[in-house]
Each structure stands twice: as structure tokens, then as C-alpha cells.
Amino acid sequence: MFAEYRPAYKQEHAEDMLSLAGIEEPETRQLTEKSRRLSVHLDNIGHGLIVSLPVAMVVANRSSPLLLTCAALFILAARLISGTAAPHRLAVRRPRTGVLILVLCGVAYPLVTLGWAIKPAVGLFSWGEAVLPAVSSAILILSWRAAPPPRWMAKGLALALMIAAALIAAELLLNFPLRHILRDRVGTFIHNRPTVTLFLLLGPVIALLGFRKRRTLCLVLLLATVPTIVISDSEAAKLGLLAAVGTLALSYAPFAWVRRFLTVALLCLIWVQPFFGGTVARSVPDSMVEATKGAHTRERIELWQAFSDVARRYPVFGTGFASSPHLGNHPIAAEINPAYREMLKVGHPHNAFLQVWVELGAVGALLLSFLTLWVMRCLATAPADIRRVGLMTLMSASAIALVSHGAWQGWWVSAVTLAAALLTLRSTSRRNAQGPK
């Protein structure tokens, strides 16, 4: 699951190619050197794009899918040119049957639901927006299995996160000084997406740096980013931060117990969604709703009630992929309780679990449940530090998904899958202990 550092892989592969191809040694050396340089350049460009992603999101808060896709293509090309994709091909030759079925169903079933979706063409575009960054992150994982990323990437990402946090804080505190250059600076909410991206990458980057070996750098990174999350307008990121702290405290208990508890909690959260809106409306007192009105709690509850009603009326197969934005102007709206019918025009339920139920029905919820079980199984075999950060990232992402953002938005899928990809890497401190630079 984790990439190992092998400093001599390029030279070893070059020697194998010489013996197989029978090329004259001087020509081969020249060809190999050119290929090596091209591979290194492509590799540096790809990882440079990954490092630049947090800062790019501050400037353009939908840019991460493009950067992630380009990075994956550059890194894959580097691996193919250097020849290190050979172990990668062997790694995917015999995938686990259960994982393969889950991936194929997760990709194919949304396409099937386009057959009864409200606007299939728009749904197909949304499917591509979600699948492209997910596939790109999968390419990164497989490429890093063949050859780990350069060691500067971890420190580069840490620096990029600190720069992104500083830019967000400066804009929020100084009332958008760059508004005359960047015309989209119309409110503090414009930084919600980069703040969430910053937060989701924070844990994996700290794990990649190695907290025990680079404690000072990790503490500086935390001190530079956490205050920005706190002063931001993203209530979802703040909820994710609370979930991370709670999971961190819980993670010191025996892992087997923690794993069962969190798995049951997530599965219950998935399967309660058709009744989620009504349950929250009855459970949350008016005093709490009024105290958290800055987070639009009342509006969110009404929104969840409306979409939960839709989920109960289309329980098995849902309304079709990416149909949520169009429900308000569709005859389906006439079936909903008039008290909160107008909330369907908001666009999506601001709850990814509920959106899965509304659009993909119980079949989608079943796929999401299997995904949760698979992630927990992967974390069970991970090293202790990766396991702890992985649990924190999983529960933070789940908390954010519960209250905000559309499930299929490309920037959101990019942040979650890139964080997962980084967690498949060993920390640079461990690689330093395993071999020379």
C-alpha cells in the first residue's frame, strides 16, 4: 500500500533495457540520459503542480481539478519514460475482486441512472467533473507505488499551505485588498473552498513530513493554518476541525474498538438520511438553532427536510445522477410538503450523504457503505501514525460532507482524493532512514 524509496531504480532499468535491446553502448547512454532528463523534468513539473494547488485555490477556487489532472498526467508520463511503470503494471494485473467490483459499480451506476435523470446531459458533465479528479488521484497512487515522489514535495506542500493560509487571512482581515485585480472577491464565502482544501490536506502533509522527526515544522504549520480556519467564514471547516480533535482524542483508545465504533457511526449516518431532516428538526432545540443562525442552521434543516422527503419518495434508485439542482422546477417538487418545497430550488441539499440518497437511492447508499468499509480496512493495515491521521481525515471529511457542498463538485472530490493519495506515502523521515538521497 505504501511507496518505498528506491534510489537506483532508473539506473537498474536502463541496464536491463541495454541488455534486452542490444543497442551500442555510446548511443544507449545518450538515449538513456535524454530519457532520464525528460523523466526528471516531467516528474518535477507534475509534483510542482501538486505543491502549487493550495495557493492556486486561493486565487481561483475551482482550479484544483485542472491542476490535479495535469499533475497526474505529467507524473504518469515520467514513470512511463523512466520505465518504472513496469512494477505498476504488475501491481494492477491482479486487483482484488471486491475492490474492482466496487470501483466499477461506483463509476458505472451513476451513468446508468442518467437514463432517468432530469437532465442527462448536465448529469454526464457532473459525472466527468467528479470522476476526473478521482481517476487522477488513483493514477498518483499507482505512480507513487512505482517510484515515490521527490522528497522536496512534502516541505513544498507545507510551505504552500502556509502561504495559502496567510493569503486567506490577509484577505479576510484587510477586506480583500486584491478585489480590484480579482473581480470574484464579492464576499468572505469566496474562501470557503480553499479553506476546506487547506484543512483536508493539513493532516496528510503533517503525516508525510513526520511529526516526530520534524516537530517544529509541523507545529509552525499548525499555527499558521488553524487560526485561518477559525477566522474563516467556512462553518463546515470549523465543524471538520472539531471532528478532527474529537477523533484524535478517540484514536488513543484500542484501534479495534475505535474502528468498530466509527464504522457503525458512519454507516448509521448513511442509512438515516431519508429521515435525517425530520430527525434533526425534532431533535435540535430552537435555542440552539437561534444561537447558530450565523451558520444558517434553520435554512439547512428546512433544506434537509425537503430533500429527505424526495429520498423517501424515490428510495431504491433515486432521481438520477446530478438531478438535485433541477428538482425545484420539476413536477417532483409538487409531491413535496409545501412547507419547505421552495427549498428544493437551492440546488443541492448541502449534505453529500443525503444527495447520494436523493440521486442514487439505496443502491448508491449501499455502494457508499462498501466504500466506508473498504477505507476502514485499509486504515487497519496502515502504520499507527498514518492510521491516526487517516481516521481524523475521514471523520473530518464526513463532518464537512454532512453539512455543506455538493457531493460531485470537482474541487471537493480533488481535495478528498488527493488527501487520500498522500496518506498512501511513507513519511520522508522514514525514507531518509531507509536509504541515502
One Martini backbone bead per residue (centre of mass of N, CA, C, O) as a GRO file, in nm:
protein
  437
    1MET     BB    1   0.053   0.065  -0.015
    2PHE     BB    2   0.348   0.171   0.017
    3ALA     BB    3   0.604   0.365  -0.069
    4GLU     BB    4   0.929   0.303  -0.184
    5TYR     BB    5   1.261   0.381  -0.167
    6ARG     BB    6   1.457   0.384  -0.491
    7PRO     BB    7   1.753   0.522  -0.602
    8ALA     BB    8   1.832   0.290  -0.852
    9TYR     BB    9   1.601   0.242  -1.072
   10LYS     BB   10   1.703   0.376  -1.335
   11GLN     BB   11   1.970   0.224  -1.375
   12GLU     BB   12   1.857  -0.062  -1.374
   13HIS     BB   13   1.668  -0.025  -1.618
   14ALA     BB   14   1.880   0.061  -1.826
   15GLU     BB   15   2.038  -0.205  -1.820
   16ASP     BB   16   1.808  -0.385  -1.916
   17MET     BB   17   1.763  -0.243  -2.191
   18LEU     BB   18   2.042  -0.298  -2.308
   19SER     BB   19   2.027  -0.612  -2.307
   20LEU     BB   20   1.763  -0.633  -2.480
   21ALA     BB   21   1.828  -0.435  -2.735
   22GLY     BB   22   2.138  -0.412  -2.836
   23ILE     BB   23   2.272  -0.144  -2.796
   24GLU     BB   24   2.494   0.074  -2.822
   25GLU     BB   25   2.642   0.226  -2.567
   26PRO     BB   26   2.667   0.529  -2.652
   27GLU     BB   27   2.375   0.561  -2.754
   28THR     BB   28   2.237   0.466  -2.499
   29ARG     BB   29   2.343   0.681  -2.310
   30GLN     BB   30   2.216   0.918  -2.456
   31LEU     BB   31   1.922   0.818  -2.444
   32THR     BB   32   1.906   0.779  -2.137
   33GLU     BB   33   1.970   1.071  -2.059
   34LYS     BB   34   1.729   1.200  -2.199
   35SER     BB   35   1.511   1.037  -2.054
   36ARG     BB   36   1.590   1.117  -1.770
   37ARG     BB   37   1.551   1.424  -1.799
   38LEU     BB   38   1.257   1.415  -1.888
   39SER     BB   39   1.150   1.265  -1.641
   40VAL     BB   40   1.238   1.475  -1.430
   41HIS     BB   41   1.085   1.717  -1.544
   42LEU     BB   42   0.800   1.593  -1.531
   43ASP     BB   43   0.806   1.529  -1.230
   44ASN     BB   44   0.846   1.823  -1.131
   45ILE     BB   45   0.595   1.940  -1.258
   46GLY     BB   46   0.382   1.763  -1.123
   47HIS     BB   47   0.469   1.827  -0.823
   48GLY     BB   48   0.443   2.133  -0.854
   49LEU     BB   49   0.135   2.132  -0.894
   50ILE     BB   50   0.067   2.016  -0.620
   51VAL     BB   51   0.201   2.240  -0.450
   52SER     BB   52   0.021   2.480  -0.590
   53LEU     BB   53  -0.279   2.421  -0.516
   54PRO     BB   54  -0.347   2.592  -0.260
   55VAL     BB   55  -0.285   2.869  -0.394
   56ALA     BB   56  -0.468   2.843  -0.642
   57MET     BB   57  -0.737   2.832  -0.477
   58VAL     BB   58  -0.725   3.126  -0.380
   59VAL     BB   59  -0.745   3.250  -0.669
   60ALA     BB   60  -0.900   2.970  -0.779
   61ASN     BB   61  -1.174   2.778  -0.647
   62ARG     BB   62  -1.165   2.559  -0.924
   63SER     BB   63  -0.855   2.449  -0.998
   64SER     BB   64  -0.782   2.157  -0.888
   65PRO     BB   65  -0.864   1.959  -1.118
   66LEU     BB   66  -0.659   2.061  -1.326
   67LEU     BB   67  -0.399   2.023  -1.162
   68LEU     BB   68  -0.434   1.722  -1.094
   69THR     BB   69  -0.447   1.615  -1.382
   70CYS     BB   70  -0.176   1.725  -1.486
   71ALA     BB   71  -0.001   1.592  -1.272
   72ALA     BB   72  -0.071   1.297  -1.340
   73LEU     BB   73   0.030   1.303  -1.634
   74PHE     BB   74   0.324   1.382  -1.580
   75ILE     BB   75   0.394   1.146  -1.385
   76LEU     BB   76   0.319   0.916  -1.573
   77ALA     BB   77   0.516   0.992  -1.798
   78ALA     BB   78   0.770   0.964  -1.625
   79ARG     BB   79   0.733   0.660  -1.564
   80LEU     BB   80   0.731   0.559  -1.858
   81ILE     BB   81   1.008   0.671  -1.947
   82SER     BB   82   1.177   0.534  -1.705
   83GLY     BB   83   1.020   0.238  -1.650
   84THR     BB   84   0.858   0.229  -1.358
   85ALA     BB   85   0.576   0.098  -1.464
   86ALA     BB   86   0.618  -0.207  -1.434
   87PRO     BB   87   0.528  -0.251  -1.137
   88HIS     BB   88   0.252  -0.123  -1.184
   89ARG     BB   89   0.142  -0.340  -1.374
   90LEU     BB   90   0.167  -0.570  -1.168
   91ALA     BB   91  -0.019  -0.442  -0.946
   92VAL     BB   92  -0.287  -0.441  -1.157
   93ARG     BB   93  -0.327  -0.734  -1.263
   94ARG     BB   94  -0.435  -0.835  -0.951
   95PRO     BB   95  -0.698  -0.739  -0.836
   96ARG     BB   96  -0.930  -0.710  -0.620
   97THR     BB   97  -1.243  -0.805  -0.666
   98GLY     BB   98  -1.401  -0.620  -0.473
   99VAL     BB   99  -1.270  -0.351  -0.560
  100LEU     BB  100  -1.337  -0.368  -0.860
  101ILE     BB  101  -1.644  -0.375  -0.828
  102LEU     BB  102  -1.672  -0.109  -0.674
  103VAL     BB  103  -1.552   0.075  -0.892
  104LEU     BB  104  -1.737  -0.001  -1.128
  105CYS     BB  105  -2.004   0.071  -0.985
  106GLY     BB  106  -1.929   0.368  -0.910
  107VAL     BB  107  -1.904   0.449  -1.218
  108ALA     BB  108  -2.165   0.317  -1.361
  109TYR     BB  109  -2.429   0.380  -1.204
  110PRO     BB  110  -2.456   0.685  -1.264
  111LEU     BB  111  -2.490   0.634  -1.568
  112VAL     BB  112  -2.751   0.474  -1.549
  113THR     BB  113  -2.923   0.707  -1.405
  114LEU     BB  114  -2.942   0.891  -1.662
  115GLY     BB  115  -3.201   0.750  -1.777
  116TRP     BB  116  -3.378   0.921  -1.522
  117ALA     BB  117  -3.282   1.188  -1.542
  118ILE     BB  118  -3.356   1.517  -1.588
  119LYS     BB  119  -3.040   1.596  -1.697
  120PRO     BB  120  -2.820   1.410  -1.861
  121ALA     BB  121  -2.607   1.608  -1.972
  122VAL     BB  122  -2.539   1.738  -1.701
  123GLY     BB  123  -2.474   1.472  -1.558
  124LEU     BB  124  -2.229   1.396  -1.733
  125PHE     BB  125  -2.058   1.637  -1.652
  126SER     BB  126  -2.058   1.575  -1.345
  127TRP     BB  127  -1.925   1.301  -1.372
  128GLY     BB  128  -1.659   1.406  -1.490
  129GLU     BB  129  -1.590   1.602  -1.254
  130ALA     BB  130  -1.561   1.360  -1.046
  131VAL     BB  131  -1.379   1.142  -1.194
  132LEU     BB  132  -1.118   1.286  -1.278
  133PRO     BB  133  -0.984   1.333  -0.992
  134ALA     BB  134  -1.003   1.038  -0.901
  135VAL     BB  135  -0.824   0.920  -1.125
  136SER     BB  136  -0.579   1.097  -1.071
  137SER     BB  137  -0.526   0.989  -0.783
  138ALA     BB  138  -0.487   0.696  -0.873
  139ILE     BB  139  -0.239   0.753  -1.045
  140LEU     BB  140  -0.064   0.855  -0.815
  141ILE     BB  141  -0.061   0.599  -0.647
  142LEU     BB  142   0.066   0.413  -0.868
  143SER     BB  143   0.316   0.590  -0.921
  144TRP     BB  144   0.420   0.581  -0.620
  145ARG     BB  145   0.468   0.276  -0.622
  146ALA     BB  146   0.694   0.283  -0.834
  147ALA     BB  147   0.770   0.598  -0.741
  148PRO     BB  148   0.843   0.821  -0.540
  149PRO     BB  149   0.847   1.124  -0.453
  150PRO     BB  150   0.996   1.392  -0.400
  151ARG     BB  151   1.119   1.525  -0.101
  152TRP     BB  152   1.020   1.828  -0.153
  153MET     BB  153   0.708   1.802  -0.143
  154ALA     BB  154   0.646   1.822   0.157
  155LYS     BB  155   0.767   2.106   0.207
  156GLY     BB  156   0.614   2.244  -0.020
  157LEU     BB  157   0.330   2.195   0.097
  158ALA     BB  158   0.374   2.340   0.362
  159LEU     BB  159   0.434   2.616   0.237
  160ALA     BB  160   0.170   2.640   0.073
  161LEU     BB  161  -0.022   2.634   0.316
  162MET     BB  162   0.092   2.889   0.451
  163ILE     BB  163   0.041   3.083   0.217
  164ALA     BB  164  -0.262   3.035   0.191
  165ALA     BB  165  -0.333   3.118   0.481
  166ALA     BB  166  -0.220   3.408   0.460
  167LEU     BB  167  -0.399   3.505   0.227
  168ILE     BB  168  -0.671   3.458   0.360
  169ALA     BB  169  -0.624   3.631   0.614
  170ALA     BB  170  -0.561   3.896   0.469
  171GLU     BB  171  -0.829   3.926   0.319
  172LEU     BB  172  -1.017   3.916   0.569
  173LEU     BB  173  -0.872   4.151   0.741
  174LEU     BB  174  -0.841   4.362   0.468
  175ASN     BB  175  -1.081   4.356   0.269
  176PHE     BB  176  -0.983   4.276  -0.009
  177PRO     BB  177  -0.714   4.405  -0.175
  178LEU     BB  178  -0.763   4.223  -0.460
  179ARG     BB  179  -1.035   4.317  -0.598
  180HIS     BB  180  -0.921   4.481  -0.852
  181ILE     BB  181  -0.811   4.201  -0.976
  182LEU     BB  182  -1.026   4.009  -0.827
  183ARG     BB  183  -1.366   4.005  -0.906
  184ASP     BB  184  -1.473   3.759  -0.706
  185ARG     BB  185  -1.456   3.950  -0.445
  186VAL     BB  186  -1.777   3.945  -0.275
  187GLY     BB  187  -1.688   3.754  -0.024
  188THR     BB  188  -1.597   3.541   0.234
  189PHE     BB  189  -1.701   3.272   0.089
  190ILE     BB  190  -1.473   3.247  -0.134
  191HIS     BB  191  -1.283   3.082   0.096
  192ASN     BB  192  -1.409   2.801   0.154
  193ARG     BB  193  -1.267   2.607  -0.040
  194PRO     BB  194  -0.966   2.661   0.035
  195THR     BB  195  -1.007   2.594   0.335
  196VAL     BB  196  -1.090   2.299   0.303
  197THR     BB  197  -0.843   2.211   0.147
  198LEU     BB  198  -0.637   2.289   0.360
  199PHE     BB  199  -0.750   2.103   0.582
  200LEU     BB  200  -0.738   1.819   0.436
  201LEU     BB  201  -0.412   1.844   0.384
  202LEU     BB  202  -0.281   1.877   0.663
  203GLY     BB  203  -0.253   1.591   0.780
  204PRO     BB  204  -0.099   1.446   0.545
  205VAL     BB  205   0.146   1.639   0.553
  206ILE     BB  206   0.233   1.575   0.842
  207ALA     BB  207   0.273   1.272   0.789
  208LEU     BB  208   0.488   1.315   0.564
  209LEU     BB  209   0.695   1.463   0.742
  210GLY     BB  210   0.696   1.390   1.042
  211PHE     BB  211   0.637   1.476   1.357
  212ARG     BB  212   0.881   1.361   1.525
  213LYS     BB  213   1.113   1.482   1.328
  214ARG     BB  214   0.922   1.764   1.253
  215ARG     BB  215   0.792   1.936   1.488
  216THR     BB  216   0.837   2.236   1.425
  217LEU     BB  217   0.713   2.245   1.141
  218CYS     BB  218   0.434   2.135   1.225
  219LEU     BB  219   0.366   2.359   1.428
  220VAL     BB  220   0.385   2.594   1.231
  221LEU     BB  221   0.165   2.488   1.044
  222LEU     BB  222  -0.062   2.493   1.253
  223LEU     BB  223  -0.033   2.800   1.334
  224ALA     BB  224  -0.093   2.898   1.030
  225THR     BB  225  -0.386   2.745   0.978
  226VAL     BB  226  -0.596   2.727   1.210
  227PRO     BB  227  -0.668   3.032   1.241
  228THR     BB  228  -0.785   3.056   0.955
  229ILE     BB  229  -1.019   2.860   0.999
  230VAL     BB  230  -1.150   3.017   1.236
  231ILE     BB  231  -1.185   3.306   1.068
  232SER     BB  232  -1.354   3.190   0.876
  233ASP     BB  233  -1.666   3.122   0.688
  234SER     BB  234  -1.624   2.809   0.742
  235GLU     BB  235  -1.824   2.599   0.918
  236ALA     BB  236  -1.734   2.325   0.807
  237ALA     BB  237  -1.433   2.343   0.887
  238LYS     BB  238  -1.491   2.372   1.191
  239LEU     BB  239  -1.632   2.101   1.220
  240GLY     BB  240  -1.390   1.936   1.119
  241LEU     BB  241  -1.202   2.022   1.348
  242LEU     BB  242  -1.369   1.895   1.575
  243ALA     BB  243  -1.357   1.607   1.459
  244ALA     BB  244  -1.048   1.581   1.473
  245VAL     BB  245  -1.015   1.616   1.777
  246GLY     BB  246  -1.201   1.383   1.862
  247THR     BB  247  -1.045   1.159   1.704
  248LEU     BB  248  -0.775   1.195   1.843
  249ALA     BB  249  -0.873   1.113   2.124
  250LEU     BB  250  -0.994   0.833   2.032
  251SER     BB  251  -0.723   0.700   1.901
  252TYR     BB  252  -0.600   0.602   2.193
  253ALA     BB  253  -0.761   0.381   2.168
  254PRO     BB  254  -0.837   0.092   2.070
  255PHE     BB  255  -0.865   0.030   1.742
  256ALA     BB  256  -1.086  -0.182   1.722
  257TRP     BB  257  -1.296  -0.008   1.871
  258VAL     BB  258  -1.282   0.247   1.697
  259ARG     BB  259  -1.355   0.117   1.430
  260ARG     BB  260  -1.636   0.017   1.506
  261PHE     BB  261  -1.759   0.282   1.596
  262LEU     BB  262  -1.713   0.451   1.330
  263THR     BB  263  -1.852   0.259   1.137
  264VAL     BB  264  -2.132   0.269   1.265
  265ALA     BB  265  -2.167   0.574   1.248
  266LEU     BB  266  -2.146   0.599   0.936
  267LEU     BB  267  -2.371   0.398   0.861
  268CYS     BB  268  -2.595   0.547   1.009
  269LEU     BB  269  -2.563   0.812   0.852
  270ILE     BB  270  -2.640   0.694   0.577
  271TRP     BB  271  -2.931   0.540   0.658
  272VAL     BB  272  -3.083   0.812   0.783
  273GLN     BB  273  -3.140   1.024   0.552
  274PRO     BB  274  -3.455   1.000   0.488
  275PHE     BB  275  -3.478   1.116   0.817
  276PHE     BB  276  -3.294   1.361   0.885
  277GLY     BB  277  -3.458   1.622   0.882
  278GLY     BB  278  -3.673   1.542   1.096
  279THR     BB  279  -3.477   1.465   1.324
  280VAL     BB  280  -3.341   1.743   1.355
  281ALA     BB  281  -3.600   1.914   1.398
  282ARG     BB  282  -3.673   1.753   1.672
  283SER     BB  283  -3.383   1.770   1.829
  284VAL     BB  284  -3.335   2.068   1.784
  285PRO     BB  285  -3.336   2.342   1.949
  286ASP     BB  286  -3.420   2.672   1.914
  287SER     BB  287  -3.178   2.789   2.067
  288MET     BB  288  -2.962   2.662   1.881
  289VAL     BB  289  -3.058   2.776   1.616
  290GLU     BB  290  -3.023   3.075   1.705
  291ALA     BB  291  -2.715   3.055   1.785
  292THR     BB  292  -2.661   2.933   1.466
  293LYS     BB  293  -2.752   3.144   1.238
  294GLY     BB  294  -2.478   3.199   1.092
  295ALA     BB  295  -2.507   2.889   0.965
  296HIS     BB  296  -2.800   2.840   0.865
  297THR     BB  297  -2.971   2.622   1.024
  298ARG     BB  298  -3.267   2.653   0.944
  299GLU     BB  299  -3.224   2.621   0.638
  300ARG     BB  300  -3.093   2.342   0.647
  301ILE     BB  301  -3.327   2.188   0.771
  302GLU     BB  302  -3.530   2.248   0.546
  303LEU     BB  303  -3.356   2.123   0.326
  304TRP     BB  304  -3.348   1.835   0.448
  305GLN     BB  305  -3.651   1.788   0.446
  306ALA     BB  306  -3.696   1.805   0.143
  307PHE     BB  307  -3.485   1.582   0.052
  308SER     BB  308  -3.593   1.354   0.230
  309ASP     BB  309  -3.863   1.336   0.085
  310VAL     BB  310  -3.745   1.248  -0.184
  311ALA     BB  311  -3.599   0.991  -0.082
  312ARG     BB  312  -3.870   0.846   0.006
  313ARG     BB  313  -3.998   0.851  -0.295
  314TYR     BB  314  -3.687   0.746  -0.404
  315PRO     BB  315  -3.536   0.478  -0.259
  316VAL     BB  316  -3.369   0.297  -0.469
  317PHE     BB  317  -3.269   0.486  -0.748
  318GLY     BB  318  -3.370   0.758  -0.763
  319THR     BB  319  -3.347   1.062  -0.976
  320GLY     BB  320  -3.059   1.090  -1.059
  321PHE     BB  321  -2.783   1.212  -1.165
  322ALA     BB  322  -2.768   1.545  -1.093
  323SER     BB  323  -3.083   1.639  -1.004
  324SER     BB  324  -3.098   1.847  -0.769
  325PRO     BB  325  -3.085   2.134  -0.927
  326HIS     BB  326  -3.390   2.048  -1.076
  327LEU     BB  327  -3.631   2.001  -0.867
  328GLY     BB  328  -3.777   2.284  -0.833
  329ASN     BB  329  -3.877   2.262  -1.167
  330HIS     BB  330  -4.025   1.995  -1.102
  331PRO     BB  331  -4.285   1.775  -1.047
  332ILE     BB  332  -4.164   1.669  -0.782
  333ALA     BB  333  -4.228   1.923  -0.606
  334ALA     BB  334  -4.541   1.863  -0.576
  335GLU     BB  335  -4.485   1.618  -0.360
  336ILE     BB  336  -4.401   1.819  -0.158
  337ASN     BB  337  -4.398   1.986   0.112
  338PRO     BB  338  -4.494   2.318   0.119
  339ALA     BB  339  -4.315   2.423   0.362
  340TYR     BB  340  -4.028   2.320   0.180
  341ARG     BB  341  -4.031   2.334  -0.138
  342GLU     BB  342  -3.846   2.587  -0.209
  343MET     BB  343  -3.567   2.447  -0.123
  344LEU     BB  344  -3.512   2.295  -0.397
  345LYS     BB  345  -3.385   2.565  -0.540
  346VAL     BB  346  -3.091   2.565  -0.426
  347GLY     BB  347  -2.968   2.258  -0.563
  348HIS     BB  348  -2.861   2.131  -0.283
  349PRO     BB  349  -2.850   1.974   0.045
  350HIS     BB  350  -2.586   2.010   0.205
  351ASN     BB  351  -2.553   1.676   0.174
  352ALA     BB  352  -2.394   1.408   0.057
  353PHE     BB  353  -2.560   1.171   0.169
  354LEU     BB  354  -2.835   1.278   0.070
  355GLN     BB  355  -2.760   1.304  -0.230
  356VAL     BB  356  -2.724   1.006  -0.279
  357TRP     BB  357  -3.019   0.930  -0.219
  358VAL     BB  358  -3.166   1.117  -0.421
  359GLU     BB  359  -2.998   1.009  -0.689
  360LEU     BB  360  -2.921   0.677  -0.601
  361GLY     BB  361  -3.021   0.566  -0.353
  362ALA     BB  362  -2.974   0.263  -0.203
  363VAL     BB  363  -2.750   0.184  -0.394
  364GLY     BB  364  -2.562   0.419  -0.325
  365ALA     BB  365  -2.551   0.360  -0.020
  366LEU     BB  366  -2.418   0.083  -0.052
  367LEU     BB  367  -2.159   0.180  -0.189
  368LEU     BB  368  -2.077   0.372   0.043
  369SER     BB  369  -2.053   0.149   0.254
  370PHE     BB  370  -1.828  -0.013   0.115
  371LEU     BB  371  -1.626   0.217   0.114
  372THR     BB  372  -1.604   0.246   0.419
  373LEU     BB  373  -1.503  -0.044   0.476
  374TRP     BB  374  -1.248  -0.024   0.299
  375VAL     BB  375  -1.109   0.210   0.443
  376MET     BB  376  -1.095   0.073   0.721
  377ARG     BB  377  -0.921  -0.161   0.621
  378CYS     BB  378  -0.677   0.007   0.532
  379LEU     BB  379  -0.621   0.138   0.813
  380ALA     BB  380  -0.562  -0.132   0.966
  381THR     BB  381  -0.274  -0.168   0.784
  382ALA     BB  382  -0.154   0.080   0.891
  383PRO     BB  383   0.028   0.280   1.033
  384ALA     BB  384  -0.023   0.453   1.319
  385ASP     BB  385   0.004   0.745   1.204
  386ILE     BB  386  -0.175   0.705   0.953
  387ARG     BB  387  -0.425   0.605   1.100
  388ARG     BB  388  -0.485   0.860   1.260
  389VAL     BB  389  -0.499   1.061   1.023
  390GLY     BB  390  -0.709   0.903   0.861
  391LEU     BB  391  -0.938   0.925   1.066
  392MET     BB  392  -0.945   1.234   1.078
  393THR     BB  393  -1.001   1.279   0.775
  394LEU     BB  394  -1.259   1.113   0.752
  395MET     BB  395  -1.428   1.264   0.972
  396SER     BB  396  -1.397   1.545   0.856
  397ALA     BB  397  -1.518   1.491   0.577
  398SER     BB  398  -1.792   1.394   0.689
  399ALA     BB  399  -1.870   1.655   0.835
  400ILE     BB  400  -1.865   1.835   0.586
  401ALA     BB  401  -2.062   1.661   0.410
  402LEU     BB  402  -2.314   1.697   0.607
  403VAL     BB  403  -2.327   2.048   0.566
  404SER     BB  404  -2.173   2.066   0.274
  405HIS     BB  405  -2.172   2.068  -0.037
  406GLY     BB  406  -2.131   1.908  -0.324
  407ALA     BB  407  -2.058   1.582  -0.404
  408TRP     BB  408  -1.952   1.649  -0.730
  409GLN     BB  409  -1.744   1.849  -0.688
  410GLY     BB  410  -1.429   1.881  -0.803
  411TRP     BB  411  -1.280   2.015  -0.562
  412TRP     BB  412  -1.374   1.809  -0.349
  413VAL     BB  413  -1.265   1.550  -0.479
  414SER     BB  414  -0.973   1.648  -0.490
  415ALA     BB  415  -0.922   1.683  -0.185
  416VAL     BB  416  -0.992   1.396  -0.090
  417THR     BB  417  -0.810   1.225  -0.288
  418LEU     BB  418  -0.539   1.362  -0.226
  419ALA     BB  419  -0.533   1.294   0.071
  420ALA     BB  420  -0.538   0.988   0.024
  421ALA     BB  421  -0.279   0.971  -0.146
  422LEU     BB  422  -0.082   1.083   0.074
  423LEU     BB  423  -0.147   0.840   0.278
  424THR     BB  424   0.030   0.623   0.096
  425LEU     BB  425   0.274   0.757   0.217
  426ARG     BB  426   0.570   0.790   0.340
  427SER     BB  427   0.767   0.940   0.530
  428THR     BB  428   1.060   1.113   0.489
  429SER     BB  429   1.199   1.009   0.747
  430ARG     BB  430   1.182   0.707   0.671
  431ARG     BB  431   1.339   0.726   0.403
  432ASN     BB  432   1.601   0.834   0.526
  433ALA     BB  433   1.645   0.566   0.698
  434GLN     BB  434   1.660   0.365   0.436
  435GLY     BB  435   1.826   0.586   0.259
  436PRO     BB  436   1.986   0.755   0.043
  437LYS     BB  437   1.977   1.032  -0.178
   0.00000   0.00000   0.00000
